[in-house]
Amino acid sequence: MSLFRNPFNADTRLACACGRHASPAEHDRAQGLDAAQDRAVESAVMRALFPQDDLRRRFLRAVGSGTAMAAVSSIFPLALAKEAFAQSTGSLEKQKLKVGFIPITCATPIIMAHPMGFYAKQGLDVEVVKTAGWALIRDKAMSGEYDAAHMLSPMPLAITLGAGTSGAVPWTMPAVENINGQAITLAMKHKDRRDPKDWKGFKLAVPFDYSMHNYLLRYYLAEHGIDPDTDVQIRSIPPPEMVANLRADNIDGFLAPDPVNQRAVYDGVGFIHILSKEIWDGHPCCAFAASKEFVTKMPNTYQALLKSIIEATAYAHDASHRKEIAAAIATPNYLNQPVTVLEQVLTGTYADGLGKVIKVPERIDFDPMPWPSFAVWILTQMKRWGQVKTDIDYQKIASEVFLATDAIRLMREAGMTPPTTKDKTFSVMGKPFDATKPDEYLASFKIRRT
């Protein structure tokens, strides 16, 4: 059972008993927002009094949160602080929003925030709209039909640069939705062709040209001496259509988001060759994205929406919640998948399609931090494969699109531990990436278009 009551189940035909709201549902949303604001103030005060995380945690464990806040109230005007915070918090410029999503597990925080009440807790009435493909998501977001959207991490960068669109439009990515959570899946007929060097002539699919899937697949192939543009065919296929194409023998495999990989195994048409975390452990995939115009013209609505998603991400990060979440998002209006398929993805205990049950708890995780170094790496791959042909200011674009400052503040309010460093280092297939030297990194690859 969810720890969050679903306010959309309230009987809206009756007036609120308190007399201040039009319905019990509206009352619940207001109460949820008030409680969230109170927790934000309490958290800020506790962090100010106990700036050291370990000391603060020991104190709270020793006396309990209720006793702790009572003690703080005796020496600090907590009630006045809460009142002042409530008065300073601006009203929502827009309450009813549309957020587009693709039905994959990468979108888990954006999707689960609806049935599990995270949007309503911030006073928002969000319609999450299932969408057929990434090009449609992009077009509906850019036209304003969607207020915000579930996007692939490279998409806000591409939109900002005007890559693949009719013109550049400033876009933002204030939160990563998931890390890891993808795989290379091959048709069963290839179970004895596990060496990528033997894949010449393969037809492979990715969900979109501007996707981590495309860049990771190309990287993986190139590291094995396969030119992704001449030795194989890579085509874009929307995730909901990938398994059907594999079954019909239209493709030999794909690097896809889940639950596509696990559904191919479930249906007996494919096996999981490797997880994407074996290429780059901790890589970003999907994200919450919105136009710069939405962020600047509706700042209070933007903050409420982002906070909803970061709190949902924090909840999904806890592995003990994964089965509950799988049940919540399996329904036809969300992912429309068997619960067992989603549980295998979200818990990391899964069948590989070759007769083994494998346990990888980190198969997918949920971490909202939009590290600027992630953006710089993505930009190097856009240049590597000819999607961006001009010189670019990597650091400037990364900081303007990946809004790390907003994420850090709201992660703290959501009870997560935000990073203390300004950027993150990582390696891809054993090769370290230095975000301060992107052009040197790009020049180091033998197989590239530029």
Secondary structure in CASP SS format (residue, H / E / C, confidence):
PFRMAT SS
TARGET T0000
AUTHOR 0000-0000-0000
METHOD secondary structure of the structure
MODEL  1
M C 1.00
S C 1.00
L C 1.00
F C 1.00
R C 1.00
N C 1.00
P H 1.00
F H 1.00
N H 1.00
A C 1.00
D C 1.00
T C 1.00
R C 1.00
L C 1.00
A C 1.00
C C 1.00
A C 1.00
C C 1.00
G C 1.00
R C 1.00
H C 1.00
A C 1.00
S C 1.00
P H 1.00
A H 1.00
E H 1.00
H H 1.00
D H 1.00
R H 1.00
A H 1.00
Q H 1.00
G H 1.00
L H 1.00
D H 1.00
A H 1.00
A H 1.00
Q H 1.00
D H 1.00
R H 1.00
A H 1.00
V H 1.00
E H 1.00
S H 1.00
A H 1.00
V H 1.00
M H 1.00
R H 1.00
A H 1.00
L H 1.00
F C 1.00
P C 1.00
Q C 1.00
D H 1.00
D H 1.00
L H 1.00
R H 1.00
R H 1.00
R H 1.00
F H 1.00
L H 1.00
R H 1.00
A H 1.00
V H 1.00
G C 1.00
S H 1.00
G H 1.00
T H 1.00
A H 1.00
M H 1.00
A H 1.00
A H 1.00
V H 1.00
S H 1.00
S H 1.00
I H 1.00
F C 1.00
P C 1.00
L H 1.00
A H 1.00
L H 1.00
A H 1.00
K H 1.00
E H 1.00
A H 1.00
F H 1.00
A H 1.00
Q H 1.00
S H 1.00
T C 1.00
G C 1.00
S C 1.00
L C 1.00
E C 1.00
K C 1.00
Q C 1.00
K E 1.00
L E 1.00
K E 1.00
V E 1.00
G E 1.00
F E 1.00
I C 1.00
P C 1.00
I C 1.00
T H 1.00
C H 1.00
A H 1.00
T H 1.00
P H 1.00
I H 1.00
I H 1.00
M H 1.00
A C 1.00
H C 1.00
P C 1.00
M C 1.00
G C 1.00
F H 1.00
Y H 1.00
A H 1.00
K H 1.00
Q C 1.00
G C 1.00
L C 1.00
D E 1.00
V E 1.00
E E 1.00
V E 1.00
V E 1.00
K E 1.00
T C 1.00
A C 1.00
G C 1.00
W H 1.00
A H 1.00
L H 1.00
I H 1.00
R H 1.00
D H 1.00
K H 1.00
A H 1.00
M H 1.00
S H 1.00
G C 1.00
E C 1.00
Y C 1.00
D C 1.00
A E 1.00
A E 1.00
H E 1.00
M E 1.00
L E 1.00
S C 1.00
P H 1.00
M H 1.00
P H 1.00
L H 1.00
A H 1.00
I H 1.00
T H 1.00
L H 1.00
G C 1.00
A C 1.00
G C 1.00
T C 1.00
S C 1.00
G C 1.00
A C 1.00
V C 1.00
P C 1.00
W E 1.00
T E 1.00
M E 1.00
P E 1.00
A E 1.00
V E 1.00
E C 1.00
N C 1.00
I E 1.00
N E 1.00
G C 1.00
Q E 1.00
A E 1.00
I E 1.00
T E 1.00
L E 1.00
A E 1.00
M H 1.00
K H 1.00
H H 1.00
K C 1.00
D C 1.00
R C 1.00
R C 1.00
D C 1.00
P H 1.00
K H 1.00
D H 1.00
W C 1.00
K C 1.00
G C 1.00
F C 1.00
K E 1.00
L E 1.00
A E 1.00
V E 1.00
P C 1.00
F C 1.00
D C 1.00
Y C 1.00
S C 1.00
M H 1.00
H H 1.00
N H 1.00
Y H 1.00
L H 1.00
L H 1.00
R H 1.00
Y H 1.00
Y H 1.00
L H 1.00
A H 1.00
E H 1.00
H C 1.00
G C 1.00
I C 1.00
D C 1.00
P C 1.00
D C 1.00
T C 1.00
D C 1.00
V C 1.00
Q E 1.00
I E 1.00
R E 1.00
S E 1.00
I C 1.00
P C 1.00
P H 1.00
P H 1.00
E H 1.00
M H 1.00
V H 1.00
A H 1.00
N H 1.00
L H 1.00
R H 1.00
A C 1.00
D C 1.00
N C 1.00
I C 1.00
D C 1.00
G E 1.00
F E 1.00
L E 1.00
A E 1.00
P E 1.00
D C 1.00
P C 1.00
V H 1.00
N H 1.00
Q H 1.00
R H 1.00
A H 1.00
V H 1.00
Y H 1.00
D C 1.00
G C 1.00
V C 1.00
G E 1.00
F E 1.00
I E 1.00
H E 1.00
I E 1.00
L E 1.00
S H 1.00
K H 1.00
E H 1.00
I C 1.00
W C 1.00
D C 1.00
G C 1.00
H C 1.00
P E 1.00
C C 1.00
C E 1.00
A E 1.00
F E 1.00
A E 1.00
A E 1.00
S E 1.00
K H 1.00
E H 1.00
F H 1.00
V H 1.00
T H 1.00
K H 1.00
M C 1.00
P H 1.00
N H 1.00
T H 1.00
Y H 1.00
Q H 1.00
A H 1.00
L H 1.00
L H 1.00
K H 1.00
S H 1.00
I H 1.00
I H 1.00
E H 1.00
A H 1.00
T H 1.00
A H 1.00
Y H 1.00
A H 1.00
H H 1.00
D C 1.00
A H 1.00
S H 1.00
H H 1.00
R H 1.00
K H 1.00
E H 1.00
I H 1.00
A H 1.00
A H 1.00
A H 1.00
I H 1.00
A C 1.00
T C 1.00
P C 1.00
N C 1.00
Y C 1.00
L C 1.00
N C 1.00
Q C 1.00
P C 1.00
V H 1.00
T H 1.00
V H 1.00
L H 1.00
E H 1.00
Q H 1.00
V H 1.00
L H 1.00
T H 1.00
G C 1.00
T E 1.00
Y E 1.00
A E 1.00
D C 1.00
G C 1.00
L C 1.00
G C 1.00
K C 1.00
V E 1.00
I E 1.00
K E 1.00
V C 1.00
P H 1.00
E H 1.00
R H 1.00
I E 1.00
D E 1.00
F C 1.00
D C 1.00
P C 1.00
M C 1.00
P C 1.00
W C 1.00
P H 1.00
S H 1.00
F H 1.00
A H 1.00
V H 1.00
W H 1.00
I H 1.00
L H 1.00
T H 1.00
Q H 1.00
M H 1.00
K H 1.00
R H 1.00
W C 1.00
G C 1.00
Q C 1.00
V C 1.00
K C 1.00
T C 1.00
D C 1.00
I C 1.00
D C 1.00
Y H 1.00
Q H 1.00
K H 1.00
I H 1.00
A H 1.00
S H 1.00
E H 1.00
V H 1.00
F E 1.00
L C 1.00
A H 1.00
T H 1.00
D H 1.00
A H 1.00
I H 1.00
R H 1.00
L H 1.00
M H 1.00
R H 1.00
E H 1.00
A C 1.00
G C 1.00
M C 1.00
T C 1.00
P C 1.00
P C 1.00
T C 1.00
T C 1.00
K C 1.00
D C 1.00
K C 1.00
T C 1.00
F E 1.00
S E 1.00
V E 1.00
M C 1.00
G C 1.00
K E 1.00
P E 1.00
F E 1.00
D C 1.00
A C 1.00
T C 1.00
K C 1.00
P H 1.00
D H 1.00
E H 1.00
Y H 1.00
L H 1.00
A H 1.00
S C 1.00
F C 1.00
K C 1.00
I C 1.00
R C 1.00
R C 1.00
T C 1.00
END
